[in-house]
Amino acid sequence: MNNNLNVFLKGIVDVSPLMIPVVPFGLIFGVLAIDVGFSPLETMGMSLIVFGGASQIVLLQLFSGGASSLVIISSVGAVNSRHLLYGAVVSEHLSDLRLIWKIIISYFLVDQAFARSSEYLKNNKDKNRYFHLIGGGFTVWIIWQTTTFLGIILGAAIPEKLGLSFAVPLTFLALLVNDFRRFINVIVIIVSGLAATLGYNYIPYKAYAIVAGLTGLIAAMILTKMVKTNE
C-alpha cells in the first residue's frame, strides 16, 4: 500500500508544474460559462462530466454562436478524439488491470497526466505504475474543478454589460503559443484557420469548426509524410 501511495504522490509531483496555465484556463471557463447563460450547476456539471478544457471552451463558443446540438456534440467529440490516441499508447501498460480500473484511469487520462505518465509507464515495469497516471490525473481534476468553481463565483459578480467573449480567442491563442516553434505546426494552424474563416459564412449548421479541424488534420498528415520522405 505504501508503494502505491508513493507512486501516486510521484504522479502529483510530476504533473504539478503543468498546473500553472490550468488555473487561469479554469477561471476563464467558469466566467465564460456564466457569461453565455449557463447556470452554476450546469457549469460544474460540464466540468465534472466532460472534464476537457479545450472541448468545453469549444462548446461554449458554439453554443453562444447558435450552433445546433449535432454540431456542438460533433465538435466536442472531434476535439476530444486525441484521447483515443492517448488510450492506445497507455493500453499496453494497463492490459492486466480489471475493467473497473481501466474505466477510472480513462477518466483521468487528460493531456497533462498523459504527458507526464506516458514516459513513466515506459521506464517502469512495476505492477502499480498506473497509480502515477491516477495521481497526475487526479491533480488536474482537483485544479480544474476548483478553478471552475472560482470562475463561477467571479462570473456571477461581473456585470453583464462588461462581457468576456473576447477571452475565448485569447485562450486559444495562448494554447497555440508553443506550436509556433515548429514550421509544420504554423502551416497547419494557418490552413485550419483559413478553412474556419472562409467556411464561417458558407458552411451550414455552424459546422465550420469540424471542417477546419479535419482540414488541419489532413494538412498535418500530408506535411508529415513529405518531411519523412525528404529525410
C-alpha positions in Angstrom: 0.0 0.0 0.0 2.9 2.4 0.9 4.4 1.7 -2.5 1.1 2.5 -4.3 0.9 5.8 -2.3 4.5 6.7 -3.2 3.8 6.2 -6.9 0.5 8.2 -6.6 2.3 11.0 -4.9 5.1 11.0 -7.6 2.4 11.5 -10.2 1.1 14.5 -8.3 4.6 16.0 -8.0 5.5 15.3 -11.7 2.3 17.0 -13.1 2.2 19.9 -10.7 4.4 22.3 -12.8 1.9 21.9 -15.6 -0.9 23.2 -13.4 0.2 26.8 -13.7 -1.6 27.5 -17.0 -4.6 25.4 -16.0 -5.5 27.8 -13.2 -6.3 30.8 -15.4 -7.9 28.5 -18.0 -10.3 27.1 -15.5 -11.2 30.5 -14.2 -11.8 31.8 -17.7 -14.1 28.8 -18.4 -16.2 29.4 -15.3 -16.6 33.1 -16.0 -17.4 32.5 -19.7 -20.0 29.8 -18.9 -21.9 32.1 -16.7 -21.5 34.9 -19.2 -23.1 33.0 -22.0 -26.1 31.9 -19.9 -25.2 28.6 -18.2 -26.3 28.2 -14.6 -23.7 27.4 -11.9 -25.0 23.8 -11.6 -24.8 23.3 -15.4 -21.3 24.7 -15.5 -20.0 22.5 -12.7 -21.8 19.5 -14.3 -20.0 20.1 -17.6 -16.6 20.2 -15.9 -17.3 17.0 -14.0 -18.7 15.1 -16.9 -16.7 16.4 -19.9 -13.5 17.2 -18.0 -11.7 18.7 -21.0 -10.8 22.4 -21.1 -10.4 22.9 -24.8 -13.6 21.0 -25.7 -15.6 22.8 -23.0 -14.4 26.2 -24.4 -15.4 25.0 -27.9 -18.8 24.0 -26.6 -19.3 27.5 -25.1 -18.2 29.2 -28.3 -20.6 27.2 -30.5 -23.4 27.4 -28.0 -23.1 31.2 -27.8 -23.0 31.3 -31.7 -26.3 29.4 -32.0 -24.9 26.2 -33.4 -27.1 23.1 -33.4 -26.8 20.3 -30.9 -25.4 18.0 -33.5 -22.6 20.3 -34.5 -21.8 21.0 -30.8 -21.6 17.3 -29.9 -19.6 16.5 -33.1 -17.2 19.3 -32.5 -16.6 18.4 -28.8 -16.1 14.8 -29.9 -13.6 15.8 -32.6 -11.6 17.9 -30.1 -11.6 15.1 -27.6 -10.7 12.4 -30.2 -7.0 12.8 -29.3 -7.8 10.8 -26.1 -8.2 7.8 -28.4 -4.5 8.1 -29.2 -3.7 8.5 -25.5 -5.6 5.4 -24.7 -3.8 3.4 -27.4 -0.4 4.5 -26.1 -1.1 3.5 -22.5 -3.2 0.4 -23.1 -0.2 -1.9 -23.5 0.8 -0.9 -19.9 -2.6 -1.5 -18.4 -3.6 -4.8 -20.1 -3.5 -6.7 -16.8 -5.9 -4.4 -15.0 -9.5 -5.1 -14.3 -12.2 -3.3 -16.3 -13.2 -1.0 -13.4 -9.6 0.3 -13.1 -9.4 0.9 -16.8 -12.6 2.9 -16.7 -11.3 5.0 -13.8 -7.9 5.6 -15.5 -9.6 6.6 -18.8 -11.5 9.3 -17.0 -8.2 10.8 -15.6 -6.3 10.4 -18.9 -6.1 14.1 -19.7 -3.3 16.0 -21.6 -1.1 16.9 -18.7 -1.4 13.5 -17.0 -0.6 11.7 -20.3 2.4 13.9 -20.9 4.0 13.0 -17.6 2.8 9.4 -17.1 3.5 8.0 -20.6 7.2 8.3 -20.0 7.0 6.9 -16.5 5.0 3.9 -17.7 7.6 3.1 -20.4 10.5 3.3 -17.9 8.9 1.4 -15.0 7.6 -2.2 -15.1 6.2 -2.3 -11.6 2.6 -3.6 -11.3 1.5 -0.5 -9.5 2.9 2.0 -12.1 -0.6 3.0 -13.2 -1.0 4.9 -9.9 1.3 7.5 -11.3 -1.3 8.3 -14.0 -4.1 8.3 -11.4 -2.1 10.7 -9.3 -1.4 13.1 -12.2 -5.0 13.0 -13.5 -6.5 13.5 -10.0 -4.3 16.6 -9.6 -5.6 18.0 -12.8 -9.1 17.2 -11.8 -8.9 18.9 -8.5 -7.3 22.1 -10.0 -9.9 22.2 -12.9 -12.9 21.7 -10.7 -11.7 24.3 -8.1 -10.9 26.9 -10.7 -14.1 26.3 -12.5 -16.0 27.0 -9.2 -14.0 30.1 -8.6 -14.7 31.3 -12.1 -18.4 30.8 -11.5 -18.2 33.0 -8.4 -16.3 35.7 -10.3 -18.7 35.4 -13.3 -21.7 36.0 -11.1 -20.1 39.1 -9.7 -19.2 40.7 -13.0 -21.9 42.9 -14.6 -23.3 41.5 -17.9 -22.5 44.7 -19.8 -18.8 44.2 -19.4 -18.8 40.9 -21.4 -16.0 38.4 -21.6 -16.5 36.9 -25.0 -13.1 38.2 -26.1 -11.4 35.8 -23.8 -12.3 32.8 -26.0 -10.0 33.6 -28.9 -7.3 34.8 -26.4 -7.5 31.5 -24.6 -7.0 29.6 -27.9 -4.1 31.8 -28.9 -2.4 31.1 -25.5 -2.8 27.4 -26.1 -1.2 27.7 -29.6 1.9 29.6 -28.4 4.2 26.5 -28.1 3.1 25.3 -31.5 4.6 28.3 -33.3 8.0 26.8 -32.6 7.6 24.3 -35.5 7.2 25.3 -39.1 4.8 22.4 -39.8 2.6 23.4 -36.9 2.4 27.0 -38.2 1.3 25.8 -41.6 -1.4 23.6 -40.1 -2.6 26.4 -37.9 -2.8 28.8 -41.0 -4.6 26.2 -43.1 -7.2 25.3 -40.5 -7.7 28.9 -39.6 -8.3 29.8 -43.2 -10.8 26.9 -43.5 -12.7 28.1 -40.5 -12.7 31.8 -41.6 -13.8 31.0 -45.2 -16.4 28.4 -44.0 -17.9 30.6 -41.3 -20.4 32.2 -43.7 -20.8 29.3 -46.2 -20.8 26.1 -44.3 -24.3 25.3 -42.9 -25.2 24.4 -39.3 -22.1 26.2 -37.9 -20.1 23.1 -38.9 -17.1 25.2 -39.9 -15.2 24.1 -36.8 -15.5 20.4 -37.8 -14.4 21.2 -41.4 -11.5 23.3 -40.1 -10.3 20.6 -37.8 -10.5 17.9 -40.5 -8.7 20.2 -42.9 -5.9 20.7 -40.3 -5.6 17.0 -39.8 -5.3 16.3 -43.5 -2.7 19.1 -43.9 -0.7 17.7 -40.9 -0.7 14.2 -42.4 0.5 15.4 -45.8 3.2 17.6 -44.4 4.4 14.9 -42.0 4.7 12.4 -44.9 6.6 15.0 -47.0 9.1 15.6 -44.2 9.7 11.9 -43.6 10.2 11.3 -47.4 12.8 14.1 -47.6 14.8 12.8 -44.6 
